[in-house]
């Protein structure tokens, strides 16, 4: 007679426990935050001093540098106010602070003596400037 096949009973495995990092020990002393006391009647509450504004540049905003060409040292921008050769400008940016007189002003690669608001111009600059720097007429 052939042997009967019997199924072996296996014990069910318990699910594995997930190891979590140990909780940080806290000090026995609890820290408390101070609550603001209401102002006494008749007295004004103290105001916290506010930071002064960053630097206020005086002058007329001509626009922002839209592009800078390092090989010819020219900044391109669209004017918001009129500009002529001989005017003094200031280019101010995060790492740039440059003051100079306009010696060369061009529109479409042609030299001009002056330009009006809304025109795209190229200005020859003496030092490096970056896209986004603000240009002021002093």
C-alpha positions in Angstrom: 0.0 0.0 0.0 1.2 3.5 -0.9 1.9 5.9 1.9 -0.6 8.6 2.6 0.7 12.1 2.2 0.0 14.2 5.2 0.3 17.9 5.4 2.6 19.1 8.0 1.2 21.8 10.2 3.4 24.8 10.4 3.3 27.4 13.0 2.2 30.8 11.8 5.0 33.3 11.8 4.3 36.5 13.7 4.8 39.7 11.7 8.2 41.3 12.0 8.4 44.3 14.3 9.5 47.5 12.8 12.5 49.1 14.6 12.0 52.7 15.3 14.7 55.1 16.5 14.7 55.6 20.2 13.0 58.7 21.4 15.4 61.5 22.4 15.7 61.9 26.1 14.2 65.2 27.3 15.5 67.1 30.2 13.5 67.0 33.4 13.2 70.7 33.3 10.5 72.0 31.0 11.1 75.2 29.0 8.4 77.8 29.0 7.9 80.7 26.6 7.2 84.1 28.0 3.8 85.5 27.1 3.4 89.1 26.2 1.9 91.1 29.0 -1.0 93.4 28.1 -0.1 97.1 28.2 -1.2 99.0 31.3 -4.1 101.3 30.7 -3.0 104.7 29.6 0.4 103.4 28.3 1.1 102.6 24.7 2.6 99.2 23.9 6.2 99.2 22.9 6.8 98.7 19.2 9.7 96.6 18.0 12.2 98.6 16.0 11.9 98.0 12.3 14.9 97.6 10.0 15.8 100.7 8.0 15.2 100.2 4.2 18.2 98.9 2.3 19.9 101.7 0.4 17.7 104.3 -1.2 19.3 105.3 -4.5 18.5 108.8 -5.6 17.9 109.4 -9.2 15.6 108.5 -12.1 15.2 104.8 -12.8 16.2 104.2 -16.4 15.5 100.5 -16.4 17.1 97.1 -15.7 20.0 95.6 -17.5 18.5 93.0 -19.9 21.7 91.7 -21.2 25.5 92.2 -20.8 28.1 91.6 -23.5 31.4 91.0 -21.7 33.6 90.9 -24.9 32.6 94.5 -25.8 31.6 95.7 -22.3 28.1 96.8 -23.4 24.9 96.7 -21.3 21.6 96.5 -23.1 18.4 97.9 -21.6 15.0 99.4 -22.5 14.7 102.9 -21.3 11.9 104.2 -19.0 13.2 107.8 -19.3 15.1 109.9 -21.8 18.9 109.6 -21.8 21.6 111.6 -23.6 25.4 111.2 -24.1 27.2 113.0 -21.3 24.6 112.1 -18.6 25.9 110.4 -15.4 24.4 107.0 -14.6 24.6 104.6 -11.7 24.3 100.8 -12.2 23.4 99.2 -8.9 23.0 95.5 -8.3 23.7 92.7 -5.8 27.4 92.8 -6.6 27.6 95.8 -8.8 27.9 99.5 -7.9 29.2 101.6 -10.8 29.0 105.3 -11.5 30.1 106.7 -14.9 29.3 109.2 -17.6 27.7 108.0 -20.8 30.3 108.1 -23.6 28.7 105.8 -26.1 25.0 105.2 -26.7 23.7 103.0 -29.6 20.3 102.0 -31.0 20.4 99.0 -33.4 24.3 99.3 -33.6 24.1 102.9 -34.7 25.5 105.6 -32.5 23.0 108.2 -31.3 23.2 111.4 -29.2 20.0 110.8 -27.2 17.3 108.2 -26.7 13.7 108.5 -25.5 11.7 106.3 -23.1 10.7 102.9 -24.6 13.7 102.5 -26.8 16.2 99.6 -26.5 19.7 100.9 -26.2 23.2 99.7 -25.7 25.5 101.6 -23.3 29.3 101.1 -23.2 30.2 100.5 -19.5 33.6 100.6 -17.8 33.1 97.6 -15.5 31.1 94.4 -15.4 27.4 94.5 -14.7 24.8 91.7 -14.6 21.4 91.0 -15.9 18.8 92.5 -13.6 21.0 95.3 -12.3 19.1 98.6 -12.0 20.3 101.6 -14.0 19.7 105.1 -12.6 20.3 108.6 -14.0 21.9 110.8 -11.4 
